[in-house]
Each structure stands twice: as C-alpha cells, then as structure tokens.
Amino acid sequence: MKIIQRLLPDPSDSHWREAYYDPLDLAHNEAWVYQMLAHRQGPYFFGLFNIITPSQEAAWVLVLEFIPGPTIHDVAKSMSTDVIHDFCTLGLDAVRDLALSGWTLRDIRCSNFILCGSSGSAVVVMVDLYDTVRVIPPPTLERLAMVDAKRFLMRFKVV
C-alpha cells in the first residue's frame, strides 16, 4: 500500500517550484501506469482509493501486491557475483523492454528494482512508477532503451 498525501512545499526553498509535483497528479499517473503495464510485469494493482487521514486531510492510496525480494542495494552488498550478474541481466531486460514498448522510467533508484522468484524463474520487477511516462511518438526506441539501461547500471556504481 502506498499513501500519497498533499504536503505543502517549503516556500523558503528557492527550487520548490521545480521539485513540487501535485500529489493528485502523481497518484493518478502512477495508477494509470500500473494499469497500462499490468500485462508486462507485476505487482498486481488493486486500485486507487480516496481516504481521509486522521488529520482530516484528503489522500490517495494505491493498493498493490507485495513483492518480496532484494533490491539493488541488497544484491550488491550481500549476494554472490552470479546473483549480481543475473540481477543486472534481468534488470536490463526489464528496463529495455519497457523502453522498447514506448515507456520511459524516469525514476531509476535502487529501491525501485526488486528481484523476485527463484533461480531459473527470477524476474526483476520495477515499482514506484509515479514518474514513468509514455513516449508518444516514440523517439528511436533503441536509443531510449540504451539510455535507460545505462541509467540502471549506473545505480551499481553508487551502492
């Protein structure tokens, strides 16, 4: 479950206008992306719901299937080189497949990639898709796939 709530930006931050996204837009975009990508990958998306928080604020809840498994950080820090290689291969396949189908994952962070399944049937699932966008008309999708794949691999340098 992911709760998206309105938080007022800090007006003392001179860059707040560039960094602020309307939470309503984020919630609805992420819900739309999960629905559009349901045939490509998990997690299973149950829906977007409106709630009222204990402080009486409106918020939105995305209800998703829980995906157990290690993230890039876990794999890079504690797994064997074979597991790291498999994670990189599967992660690159997932990012490239997404890009070749006309989507760009603009939020490539370590916590957004989860290795799930057992050896031989493992897949990398991408989560936290609030900043994923459809690229229409697509530029050369091969170029987009290469750029997004490079951004995915760069995550291992910072771990």
Phi, psi and omega in degrees: 000136179233124180258129177244121187232147176292126171234133180287137179292157178278109183293345178283346177277116184292344182256012186299328181294324179284329186267347186272128174243140178294122182302326177299316178297317179299313182298313182290324177294315181296319178299315180298317181297314178300320178294318182291329184260009183303326181281348183265321187200168171278186358282159177294131183258122181269339177140173178248130184232145174272138176224166172244125181285167177303335178272011177070025175264147174284142177212171181234142180239125171264124180256119185232157172295140175283130179250107178281147176146165182282152174265182179304316180303311182299315182295313183294328185272329191229002184255170179284166179296330177295318179293319178299316179299314180298318180298315178300314181298311180293321178295317177297318178300317181295314181294316180294320178299317178298314181293319181292342177266007174095022179240147173236131180267099187276350181245080181264093177241156183306320185286352183269003179235122183237130176272119180229156183096175181258171180306133181095332178232018182287149175221158172257124180256134178263132180233176180059060188267025184299332184251023177271134183229153175279134181257105182228129346289146184294138169291190177300114185296331178296320179293316178299318179298320180293316181295312180294323177296320179296318179297322177297313181294329179297337179298329181289336178290332183267354181281000000 
